[in-house]
């Protein structure tokens, strides 16, 4: 018999994703999203891409809806996004009140985020603080982001953790801490500094991507959300302090070992 206290009864989770952690007091969950899986279903009717849940999605409330074995409607609210090619930690909640609070916390930069990426490196690759203005543009129905003085401010810190050589190129494992959450922010900031993320099919070094994919048989973008840290103390809500970690995928370590 289903436990009615379990908020994730019969969760129709994509089989490449998993529940990473649950907060010990509140119905807030950390999922580990696989590369290639969309955070939410695509709006394009022709799209057959996989999404976090195999369930209906309500755009207005930003939530998934499904029915459990007892035909009771269940819901999961998204509170932030990861690009489909990016893997790692994704937060969600079954509580609408927490969804509003967490979305506000992300918007107000109250949640710290850490990513790791494998990038094409060069001799001048070093720990840096990046500050750019990014703007979205659409050409032939395809959205891209570029640096432009009319755009929105995007800031991140970057630290080189390891350097190696493969396929005739220098590559590096880097740690990224974005302070803002602009669309494609880290991908564009890396690429614009001659450090494109390996496997990025939009902003990457396409020739190097092909060489590495052919050599390693691994075809993905090497960007992974490795840590989220929450410190939330808002009027009318319980105080919450939570840190979630996700291990680097084995391929990241193998490439730079």
C-alpha positions as CSV (number, residue, x, y, z in Angstrom):
1,X,0.0,0.0,0.0
2,X,1.2,3.5,-0.8
3,X,2.3,5.7,2.1
4,X,0.2,8.8,1.8
5,X,2.8,10.8,3.7
6,X,5.3,10.2,0.8
7,X,5.0,13.3,-1.5
8,X,6.8,11.5,-4.3
9,X,4.6,8.5,-4.7
10,X,4.9,6.8,-8.1
11,X,7.2,9.6,-9.3
12,X,7.6,9.2,-13.1
13,X,11.3,10.1,-13.0
14,X,13.4,9.8,-16.2
15,X,15.4,6.6,-15.7
16,X,18.7,8.4,-16.2
17,X,17.9,10.8,-13.3
18,X,17.7,10.1,-9.6
19,X,16.6,11.7,-6.3
20,X,19.8,12.8,-4.7
21,X,18.6,14.1,-1.3
22,X,15.6,15.3,0.6
23,X,15.6,18.0,3.3
24,X,15.2,16.4,6.7
25,X,12.3,18.7,7.7
26,X,10.7,20.1,4.5
27,X,9.5,18.6,1.3
28,X,12.3,20.0,-0.7
29,X,14.2,17.6,-3.0
30,X,17.5,17.6,-4.8
31,X,17.5,15.6,-8.1
32,X,20.6,14.6,-10.1
33,X,19.7,15.4,-13.7
34,X,21.5,13.6,-16.4
35,X,23.0,15.3,-19.4
36,X,20.6,15.5,-22.3
37,X,17.5,15.6,-20.1
38,X,15.4,18.7,-20.2
39,X,14.5,20.3,-16.9
40,X,11.0,20.8,-18.3
41,X,9.3,19.6,-21.4
42,X,10.0,21.6,-24.6
43,X,7.3,23.9,-25.8
44,X,7.8,22.7,-29.4
45,X,5.1,20.3,-30.3
46,X,7.6,18.4,-32.6
47,X,10.1,17.9,-29.7
48,X,10.6,14.3,-28.5
49,X,13.3,15.2,-26.0
50,X,13.3,13.6,-22.6
51,X,12.5,15.7,-19.5
52,X,13.0,15.2,-15.8
53,X,9.6,13.7,-15.3
54,X,7.4,11.7,-17.8
55,X,4.4,13.7,-16.8
56,X,2.2,16.6,-17.7
57,X,3.6,20.1,-17.1
58,X,1.8,23.3,-16.2
59,X,3.7,26.3,-17.6
60,X,1.7,28.8,-15.5
61,X,2.6,27.2,-12.1
62,X,5.9,25.7,-13.3
63,X,5.0,22.3,-12.0
64,X,4.7,18.7,-13.1
65,X,1.5,16.8,-12.4
66,X,0.9,13.1,-12.3
67,X,-1.4,10.5,-10.7
68,X,-0.3,7.9,-8.2
69,X,-1.6,4.3,-8.0
70,X,-4.6,5.5,-6.0
71,X,-5.4,8.1,-8.8
72,X,-4.5,10.9,-6.5
73,X,-2.9,13.9,-8.2
74,X,0.6,14.7,-7.2
75,X,2.7,17.7,-8.2
76,X,6.3,18.8,-8.2
77,X,7.3,22.5,-8.5
78,X,10.5,23.5,-10.3
79,X,12.4,26.4,-8.6
80,X,15.3,26.8,-11.1
81,X,16.6,25.4,-14.3
82,X,19.6,23.6,-15.8
83,X,20.3,23.6,-19.6
84,X,19.5,20.2,-21.1
85,X,23.2,19.4,-21.8
86,X,24.2,20.3,-18.2
87,X,24.1,17.6,-15.6
88,X,23.9,17.8,-11.8
89,X,21.9,19.2,-9.0
90,X,18.4,20.4,-9.6
91,X,16.1,21.6,-6.8
92,X,12.3,21.1,-6.7
93,X,9.6,20.9,-4.1
94,X,6.1,19.5,-3.6
95,X,5.1,22.6,-1.6
96,X,3.8,25.7,-3.5
97,X,4.8,28.0,-0.6
98,X,8.4,26.7,-0.6
99,X,8.4,27.0,-4.4
100,X,7.7,30.7,-4.2
101,X,10.4,31.2,-1.5
102,X,13.1,29.2,-3.3
103,X,12.4,31.0,-6.6
104,X,12.8,34.3,-4.9
105,X,16.0,33.2,-3.2
106,X,17.5,32.2,-6.6
107,X,16.4,35.5,-8.1
108,X,17.9,37.4,-5.1
109,X,21.2,35.5,-5.3
110,X,20.7,33.9,-1.9
111,X,21.6,30.4,-3.0
112,X,25.3,29.8,-3.9
113,X,26.0,27.5,-6.8
114,X,29.1,25.6,-7.8
115,X,29.7,24.0,-11.2
116,X,32.6,22.1,-12.6
117,X,33.5,22.0,-16.3
118,X,36.1,20.5,-18.6
119,X,37.3,23.2,-21.0
120,X,39.8,23.8,-23.8
121,X,42.6,25.6,-22.0
122,X,45.5,27.8,-22.9
123,X,48.6,29.1,-21.3
124,X,46.8,32.1,-19.9
125,X,44.1,30.1,-18.2
126,X,44.1,31.2,-14.6
127,X,41.8,31.9,-11.7
128,X,39.7,34.9,-12.6
129,X,36.6,36.9,-11.8
130,X,34.4,37.4,-14.9
131,X,32.1,40.3,-15.5
132,X,30.1,40.5,-18.7
133,X,26.9,41.9,-20.1
134,X,24.9,39.2,-21.9
135,X,22.0,39.6,-24.3
136,X,19.8,36.9,-26.0
137,X,19.3,37.0,-29.8
138,X,17.2,34.7,-32.0
139,X,18.1,33.8,-35.6
140,X,16.0,31.4,-37.7
141,X,14.2,30.4,-34.5
142,X,17.4,29.5,-32.7
143,X,18.3,31.3,-29.5
144,X,21.9,32.3,-28.7
145,X,23.5,34.5,-26.1
146,X,26.3,36.9,-26.7
147,X,28.3,39.6,-24.9
148,X,26.9,43.1,-25.6
149,X,26.9,46.3,-23.6
150,X,23.1,46.5,-23.8
151,X,22.7,43.1,-22.0
152,X,22.2,42.1,-18.4
153,X,25.1,41.9,-16.0
154,X,26.6,38.4,-15.5
155,X,29.3,37.7,-12.9
156,X,31.2,34.5,-12.1
157,X,34.4,33.4,-10.4
158,X,36.6,30.7,-12.1
159,X,39.4,28.5,-10.7
160,X,41.6,26.1,-12.6
161,X,41.8,22.9,-10.7
162,X,43.7,20.5,-13.0
163,X,45.3,20.7,-16.5
164,X,46.0,17.8,-18.9
165,X,46.5,17.1,-22.6
166,X,44.3,15.1,-25.0
167,X,43.6,15.0,-28.7
168,X,46.5,17.4,-29.3
169,X,45.0,20.1,-27.0
170,X,45.4,21.4,-23.5
171,X,42.3,20.9,-21.4
172,X,41.4,21.9,-17.9
173,X,39.0,21.0,-15.1
174,X,37.7,24.3,-13.7
175,X,35.4,25.2,-10.8
176,X,32.8,27.9,-11.6
177,X,30.8,29.9,-9.1
178,X,28.2,32.0,-10.9
179,X,26.8,34.9,-8.9
180,X,24.0,35.5,-11.4
181,X,21.9,33.1,-13.3
182,X,21.7,34.3,-16.9
183,X,20.7,32.0,-19.7
184,X,23.8,30.1,-21.0
185,X,26.0,32.3,-18.7
186,X,28.8,29.9,-18.0
187,X,28.9,28.5,-21.5
188,X,29.2,32.0,-23.0
189,X,31.7,33.3,-20.5
190,X,34.0,30.3,-21.0
191,X,33.8,30.4,-24.8
192,X,34.4,34.2,-25.0
193,X,37.7,33.7,-23.1
194,X,39.0,31.0,-25.4
195,X,38.0,28.3,-23.0
196,X,34.9,26.7,-24.6
197,X,33.4,23.8,-22.6
198,X,34.1,20.4,-24.2
199,X,31.0,19.0,-25.9
200,X,29.2,22.4,-26.1
201,X,27.4,22.2,-29.5
202,X,26.4,25.9,-29.5
203,X,29.4,27.8,-28.2
204,X,32.1,25.1,-28.3
205,X,35.2,24.2,-30.4
206,X,33.4,21.9,-32.8
207,X,36.5,20.3,-34.3
208,X,37.9,19.5,-30.8
209,X,34.5,18.2,-29.7
210,X,34.5,15.7,-32.6
211,X,38.0,14.5,-31.9
212,X,37.3,13.9,-28.2
213,X,34.0,12.2,-28.8
214,X,35.6,9.9,-31.4
215,X,38.5,9.1,-29.1
216,X,36.6,8.6,-25.9
217,X,33.2,7.5,-27.2
218,X,31.7,10.1,-24.8
219,X,29.4,12.6,-26.5
220,X,28.1,15.1,-23.9
221,X,28.7,18.7,-22.7
222,X,31.2,18.6,-19.8
223,X,29.3,21.0,-17.4
224,X,28.1,19.6,-14.1
225,X,26.3,21.3,-11.1
226,X,28.3,20.0,-8.2
227,X,27.0,21.9,-5.2
228,X,24.1,24.1,-4.0
229,X,24.2,25.9,-0.6
230,X,21.0,27.3,0.9
231,X,20.8,29.8,3.7
232,X,17.3,31.1,3.9
233,X,15.7,33.1,6.7
234,X,12.5,34.9,5.6
235,X,9.7,36.3,7.7
236,X,6.8,33.8,8.1
237,X,9.0,30.8,6.9
238,X,11.1,28.4,8.9
239,X,14.9,29.1,8.7
240,X,16.6,26.6,6.3
241,X,20.3,25.8,6.0
242,X,21.1,23.0,3.5
243,X,24.1,22.0,1.4
244,X,23.8,19.4,-1.4
245,X,26.8,17.9,-3.2
246,X,26.9,15.8,-6.4
247,X,30.1,13.9,-7.3
248,X,31.8,14.7,-10.6
249,X,30.9,12.2,-13.3
250,X,33.7,9.7,-13.9
251,X,34.4,11.0,-17.4
252,X,35.4,14.4,-16.0
253,X,38.1,12.9,-13.8
254,X,39.2,10.5,-16.5
255,X,39.8,13.3,-19.0
256,X,42.0,15.3,-16.8
257,X,43.8,12.6,-14.8
